[in-house]
Amino acid sequence: MPCTPSELRHVPLFSLLDDDELDVLAQQVELRNFTARQRIYKAGDEALRAFVVIDGSVSVTLIDEDGQEVPFAEPHHGDFFGFASLLENVPHHTTAIALEATTCVEIDRHDIEVLLSKKPMAGLDMLTVLARDIHSAQSLVRERAARNPEDLIDETETFGQRIADGVASFGGSWTFIITFAVVLLGYTGLSIALVHFHGTSWDPYPFILLNLFLSMLAAIQAPVIMMSQNRQDTRDRLRSEHNFAVNRRAEAEVQALTRKLNFLTDKMADVEDELRSGLELHRKEHHE
């Protein structure tokens, strides 16, 4: 189905193109209609085309290291998908399925080549839009990487949870132990002294009222401390997840550096071979 410039004008990827550039692009690309749950492409397919959503929505998923399907993106109007594999000329790494009746602009490498050959500046405009998306993604990654797990807990912390943490912190300190021991000794000593000098006390031995107070204190303190322990478990889990994410990013960066080093090594080997060939050719010409 042919596409019109007006349909491309509202796509963010083509927002910087002028009317002439949109006319050239519209003559090359086509509109494709997909029914609900129709698969647009699957992982491993040859990346012959990329797509821009005009109407509807698409689910883009990938398979992680554990073989589980993980949601990667959900493009809607104006969003694009499949461009990375198309430009890199490698098989698709993801699977795209239409969530509902969806209309997409279908673009292949030839369409882009024709546009750039006729309107070279259109490539710079499209790269500008892509650069904005890359910078937004980088900012999001930096923000997520820099976030402290403690901040995530504090943002959702309630007044009762802060009290529970304070009670657990005070109940597990030497200050509480010493204060509690002084109160017990003072309470029992004063009660014994009153019995000894006046023959009666509000709580004579065996201190039944004191035992009641201690039982009530233990009954209240135990669930409060357990509440704080649950929050501590949550903190530990968030720390572990944060450390795991950092380790995964570090591993990815190391792998990327390794690939770059291997690429540079191959290029240096190619240059070395070219130099040797040139030297050998020069020697032959010199002897002749």
C-alpha positions as CSV (number, residue, x, y, z in Angstrom):
1,M,0.0,0.0,0.0
2,P,1.5,3.4,-1.0
3,C,2.3,6.0,1.6
4,T,1.7,9.7,1.5
5,P,3.9,12.5,2.9
6,S,1.2,13.6,5.3
7,E,1.3,10.2,7.0
8,L,5.1,10.5,7.5
9,R,5.0,14.1,8.7
10,H,3.8,13.1,12.2
11,V,6.4,10.5,12.7
12,P,9.1,11.8,15.1
13,L,11.9,10.0,13.2
14,F,11.0,12.1,10.1
15,S,10.1,15.3,11.9
16,L,13.1,17.2,10.7
17,L,12.7,16.3,7.0
18,D,11.4,19.0,4.7
19,D,8.6,18.6,2.2
20,D,10.8,17.5,-0.7
21,E,12.6,14.9,1.5
22,L,9.2,13.6,2.7
23,D,8.0,13.3,-0.9
24,V,11.1,11.3,-1.9
25,L,10.7,9.0,1.1
26,A,7.0,8.5,0.6
27,Q,7.6,7.4,-3.0
28,Q,9.9,4.6,-1.7
29,V,8.2,3.2,1.4
30,E,5.0,1.3,1.8
31,L,2.3,0.9,4.4
32,R,1.8,-2.6,5.9
33,N,-1.3,-3.7,7.8
34,F,-1.0,-6.4,10.5
35,T,-3.8,-8.1,12.3
36,A,-3.9,-8.6,16.0
37,R,-1.4,-11.2,17.3
38,Q,0.3,-11.3,13.8
39,R,4.0,-11.8,14.0
40,I,5.9,-9.1,12.1
41,Y,9.3,-10.8,12.3
42,K,11.0,-13.2,14.7
43,A,14.5,-13.4,16.2
44,G,17.0,-14.8,13.7
45,D,15.1,-13.6,10.6
46,E,17.1,-11.7,8.1
47,A,16.7,-7.9,8.7
48,L,15.4,-6.9,5.3
49,R,13.0,-4.2,6.6
50,A,12.4,-1.9,9.5
51,F,9.1,-0.5,10.6
52,V,7.5,2.7,12.0
53,V,4.2,2.5,13.8
54,I,1.5,4.7,12.3
55,D,-1.5,3.2,14.1
56,G,-1.8,0.5,16.7
57,S,0.8,-1.0,19.0
58,V,3.5,-3.7,18.8
59,S,5.2,-6.0,21.3
60,V,9.0,-6.4,20.9
61,T,10.5,-9.1,22.9
62,L,13.9,-10.9,23.2
63,I,15.2,-14.1,24.8
64,D,17.5,-13.7,27.7
65,E,20.4,-15.9,28.8
66,D,18.1,-18.2,30.7
67,G,15.9,-18.8,27.6
68,Q,13.0,-16.6,29.0
69,E,11.1,-14.2,26.8
70,V,11.6,-10.7,28.1
71,P,9.6,-7.6,27.0
72,F,12.0,-5.2,25.3
73,A,9.7,-2.4,24.0
74,E,6.1,-1.6,23.1
75,P,6.2,0.8,20.1
76,H,3.1,3.0,19.6
77,H,2.3,5.7,17.1
78,G,5.5,7.3,15.8
79,D,7.9,4.7,17.4
80,F,10.2,2.6,15.2
81,F,11.7,-0.9,15.6
82,G,14.0,-3.1,13.7
83,F,16.3,-0.3,12.5
84,A,19.4,-1.5,14.4
85,S,19.5,-4.9,12.7
86,L,18.6,-3.3,9.3
87,L,21.4,-0.7,9.4
88,E,23.9,-3.2,10.9
89,N,22.8,-5.8,8.3
90,V,22.5,-8.6,10.8
91,P,19.6,-10.9,11.7
92,H,17.0,-9.6,14.1
93,H,17.8,-10.0,17.8
94,T,14.1,-9.5,18.8
95,T,10.7,-10.8,17.9
96,A,7.9,-8.3,17.0
97,I,4.2,-9.1,17.3
98,A,1.2,-6.8,16.6
99,L,-0.8,-6.4,19.8
100,E,-3.8,-5.1,17.8
101,A,-4.7,-4.2,14.3
102,T,-1.6,-2.2,13.4
103,T,-0.4,-0.1,10.4
104,C,3.3,0.4,9.9
105,V,5.6,2.1,7.5
106,E,7.9,-0.5,6.0
107,I,11.4,0.7,5.2
108,D,14.3,-1.2,3.7
109,R,17.9,-0.3,3.0
110,H,17.2,0.6,-0.6
111,D,14.6,3.1,0.5
112,I,17.2,4.8,2.7
113,E,19.8,4.7,0.0
114,V,17.5,6.4,-2.5
115,L,16.6,9.1,0.0
116,L,20.2,9.8,0.9
117,S,21.3,9.8,-2.7
118,K,18.7,12.4,-3.6
119,K,18.6,14.3,-0.3
120,P,21.9,13.8,1.5
121,M,20.9,16.2,4.3
122,A,18.0,14.0,5.2
123,G,20.5,11.5,6.7
124,L,21.8,14.1,9.1
125,D,18.2,15.0,10.1
126,M,17.4,11.4,10.9
127,L,20.6,10.9,12.7
128,T,19.8,14.0,14.9
129,V,16.5,12.4,15.9
130,L,18.2,9.1,16.6
131,A,20.9,10.8,18.7
132,R,18.2,12.4,20.9
133,D,16.8,8.9,21.6
134,I,20.3,7.6,22.4
135,H,21.0,10.4,24.8
136,S,17.6,9.9,26.5
137,A,18.4,6.2,26.9
138,Q,21.9,7.0,28.2
139,S,20.5,9.5,30.7
140,L,18.0,6.9,31.9
141,V,20.8,4.3,32.3
142,R,23.0,6.7,34.2
143,E,20.1,7.6,36.5
144,R,19.3,4.0,37.2
145,A,22.9,3.1,37.7
146,A,23.5,6.0,40.1
147,R,20.5,5.3,42.3
148,N,21.2,4.2,45.8
149,P,19.1,1.2,46.9
150,E,18.7,3.0,50.3
151,D,17.1,5.9,48.4
152,L,14.5,3.5,46.8
153,I,13.6,2.3,50.3
154,D,13.4,5.8,51.9
155,E,11.1,7.1,49.1
156,T,8.4,4.6,50.1
157,E,9.1,4.6,53.8
158,T,6.1,5.3,56.0
159,F,5.9,6.8,59.5
160,G,5.2,3.4,61.1
161,Q,8.2,1.8,59.3
162,R,10.5,4.6,60.5
163,I,9.3,4.0,64.1
164,A,9.9,0.2,63.7
165,D,13.5,0.9,62.5
166,G,14.1,3.2,65.4
167,V,12.7,0.7,67.9
168,A,14.8,-2.1,66.4
169,S,17.9,0.1,66.4
170,F,17.4,1.2,70.0
171,G,16.4,-2.3,71.2
172,G,19.7,-3.8,69.9
173,S,22.0,-1.3,71.5
174,W,24.0,-1.2,74.8
175,T,22.1,1.9,75.6
176,F,18.9,0.0,75.8
177,I,20.5,-2.9,77.8
178,I,22.0,-0.6,80.3
179,T,18.9,1.6,80.6
180,F,16.7,-1.5,81.0
181,A,19.0,-3.0,83.6
182,V,18.9,0.3,85.6
183,V,15.1,0.5,85.4
184,L,14.7,-3.1,86.6
185,L,17.2,-2.7,89.5
186,G,15.5,0.6,90.5
187,Y,12.0,-0.9,90.3
188,T,12.8,-4.0,92.3
189,G,15.0,-2.2,94.8
190,L,12.4,0.5,95.5
191,S,9.7,-2.2,95.9
192,I,11.8,-4.2,98.3
193,A,12.7,-1.1,100.3
194,L,9.1,-0.1,100.7
195,V,8.2,-3.6,102.0
196,H,11.2,-3.6,104.4
197,F,10.4,-0.1,105.8
198,H,6.6,0.2,105.4
199,G,5.6,-3.4,105.3
200,T,3.8,-3.0,101.9
201,S,4.5,-2.0,98.3
202,W,2.5,-1.5,95.1
203,D,4.3,-4.6,93.6
204,P,5.9,-6.8,96.3
205,Y,8.0,-9.9,95.5
206,P,7.6,-11.8,93.2
207,F,6.8,-8.6,91.2
208,I,3.7,-9.8,89.4
209,L,3.0,-6.3,88.0
210,L,6.5,-6.1,86.7
211,N,6.2,-9.4,85.0
212,L,3.0,-8.2,83.4
213,F,4.7,-5.1,82.1
214,L,7.6,-7.2,80.7
215,S,5.3,-9.6,79.0
216,M,3.4,-6.7,77.4
217,L,6.7,-5.1,76.3
218,A,7.9,-8.3,74.8
219,A,4.6,-8.9,73.0
220,I,4.8,-5.4,71.4
221,Q,8.5,-5.3,70.8
222,A,8.7,-8.7,69.0
223,P,6.5,-7.8,66.0
224,V,8.0,-4.4,65.7
225,I,11.5,-5.9,65.5
226,M,10.2,-8.5,62.9
227,M,8.8,-5.6,60.9
228,S,12.2,-3.9,60.9
229,Q,13.9,-7.2,59.9
230,N,11.5,-7.6,57.0
231,R,12.5,-4.1,55.8
232,Q,16.2,-5.1,56.3
233,D,15.6,-8.1,54.1
234,T,14.1,-5.8,51.4
235,R,17.1,-3.6,51.6
236,D,19.5,-6.6,51.2
237,R,17.5,-7.8,48.2
238,L,17.6,-4.4,46.6
239,R,21.4,-4.2,47.2
240,S,21.8,-7.6,45.6
241,E,19.8,-6.6,42.6
242,H,21.7,-3.4,42.3
243,N,25.0,-5.2,42.5
244,F,23.9,-7.7,40.0
245,A,22.9,-5.0,37.5
246,V,26.2,-3.3,38.0
247,N,28.1,-6.5,37.4
248,R,26.1,-7.2,34.3
249,R,26.8,-3.7,32.9
250,A,30.5,-4.2,33.8
251,E,30.5,-7.5,32.0
252,A,28.9,-6.0,29.0
253,E,31.4,-3.2,28.9
254,V,34.3,-5.6,29.2
255,Q,32.9,-7.7,26.4
256,A,32.5,-4.5,24.3
257,L,36.1,-3.5,25.0
258,T,37.2,-7.0,24.1
259,R,35.4,-6.9,20.8
260,K,36.9,-3.5,20.0
261,L,40.4,-4.8,20.8
262,N,39.9,-7.8,18.6
263,F,38.6,-5.5,15.8
264,L,41.7,-3.2,16.2
265,T,44.0,-6.2,16.2
266,D,42.4,-7.5,13.0
267,K,42.7,-4.1,11.4
268,M,46.4,-3.8,12.5
269,A,47.0,-7.2,11.0
270,D,45.4,-6.1,7.8
271,V,47.5,-3.0,7.7
272,E,50.6,-5.1,8.4
273,D,49.8,-7.4,5.5
274,E,49.3,-4.4,3.2
275,L,52.6,-2.9,4.3
276,R,54.4,-6.2,3.7
277,S,52.7,-6.6,0.3
278,G,53.8,-3.0,-0.6
279,L,57.4,-3.6,0.5
280,E,57.6,-6.9,-1.4
281,L,56.2,-5.1,-4.5
282,H,58.6,-2.3,-4.0
283,R,61.6,-4.7,-3.8
284,K,60.5,-6.5,-6.9
285,E,60.2,-3.2,-8.8
286,H,63.6,-2.1,-7.4
287,H,65.3,-5.4,-8.6
288,E,63.7,-5.1,-12.0
